[in-house]
Amino acid sequence: MFVILLSYKKPLAEVERYLAAHREYLDRHYAEGVFLCSGPQNPRTGGVILCRAADRAAVEALTCEDPFRIHGVADYEVVEFSPTKHLPGFGAFL
């Protein structure tokens, strides 16, 4: 399991220009069952994506498809973790 942390490096107005394309990118990976949840940070300085993938290389490759990365509006940090406890029912996502 991976957490992808996005940090905006451009003004919010620049981020907004690519928001629709970023959401389409998210939708594609939700449809594939790769992304489990996502949303903006509070305050809005970036975003967070919870992702399941085979390995870090696969996640890094996914981030290269994000319009935010393509257009240089966000930096990415990938954190891998091993869920050992979770709510009942969440195991279906592991």
C-alpha distance (Angstrom), angle and dihedral (degrees) to the residues before:
residue distance angle dihedral
M1 . . .
F2 3.78 . .
V3 3.77 138.7 .
I4 3.79 114.1 -150.9
L5 3.80 112.6 -157.5
L6 3.79 117.2 -162.0
S7 3.79 120.5 -161.9
Y8 3.79 117.2 -167.7
K9 3.78 113.0 -129.0
K10 3.80 96.5 179.3
P11 3.82 130.3 59.3
L12 3.80 116.1 -79.6
A13 3.81 90.8 -109.3
E14 3.82 88.6 62.0
V15 3.82 91.3 46.8
E16 3.82 90.1 51.7
R17 3.82 90.5 57.6
Y18 3.82 89.3 67.1
L19 3.81 99.8 33.7
A20 3.83 96.5 102.4
A21 3.81 91.3 50.3
H22 3.82 90.4 45.9
R23 3.82 90.3 52.8
E24 3.82 90.3 50.9
Y25 3.81 88.0 52.3
L26 3.82 89.5 51.3
D27 3.82 91.9 47.7
R28 3.83 91.7 53.5
H29 3.77 91.7 54.5
Y30 3.81 93.4 43.2
A31 3.82 88.0 54.4
E32 3.82 88.8 52.9
G33 3.80 90.6 50.6
V34 3.81 92.3 -118.7
F35 3.81 99.5 113.3
L36 3.80 115.8 57.0
C37 3.80 102.1 -179.5
S38 3.79 139.1 -14.6
G39 3.76 142.8 174.7
P40 3.78 147.2 144.8
Q41 3.77 123.0 -68.8
N42 3.80 118.5 -114.2
P43 2.96 111.9 -97.2
R44 3.78 91.7 35.1
T45 3.79 100.0 -108.9
G46 3.79 95.6 126.5
G47 3.77 141.9 -38.9
V48 3.80 144.6 -92.0
I49 3.80 129.3 -135.0
L50 3.81 125.0 -172.2
C51 3.79 107.3 -150.0
R52 3.77 139.5 178.4
A53 3.78 117.6 -152.8
A54 3.79 140.4 147.9
D55 3.80 94.5 -105.2
R56 3.80 146.5 -20.0
A57 3.82 92.1 -88.6
A58 3.81 89.7 60.1
V59 3.80 91.1 50.7
E60 3.80 92.4 47.3
A61 3.82 88.8 51.4
L62 3.82 90.3 51.0
T63 3.79 92.1 53.4
C64 3.80 90.1 54.5
E65 3.83 87.9 64.7
D66 3.80 94.0 55.8
P67 3.83 112.6 108.4
F68 3.80 88.1 -140.9
R69 3.82 88.6 62.3
I70 3.81 94.8 38.7
H71 3.82 90.7 54.8
G72 3.81 94.6 40.5
V73 3.80 98.7 -118.4
A74 3.82 97.7 124.4
D75 3.78 141.5 36.6
Y76 3.81 120.0 -143.5
E77 3.78 134.1 -140.2
V78 3.80 118.8 -173.3
V79 3.81 117.2 -155.8
E80 3.79 118.1 -171.2
F81 3.79 118.8 -156.0
S82 3.79 138.8 169.4
P83 3.81 112.1 -129.9
T84 3.77 107.7 -138.8
K85 3.81 97.7 165.9
H86 3.78 129.1 35.2
L87 3.77 143.0 150.0
P88 3.79 117.5 -80.7
G89 3.79 108.5 -87.2
F90 3.81 94.5 27.9
G91 3.80 90.0 93.0
A92 3.80 88.0 79.6
F93 3.81 87.7 70.0
L94 3.80 95.7 52.0
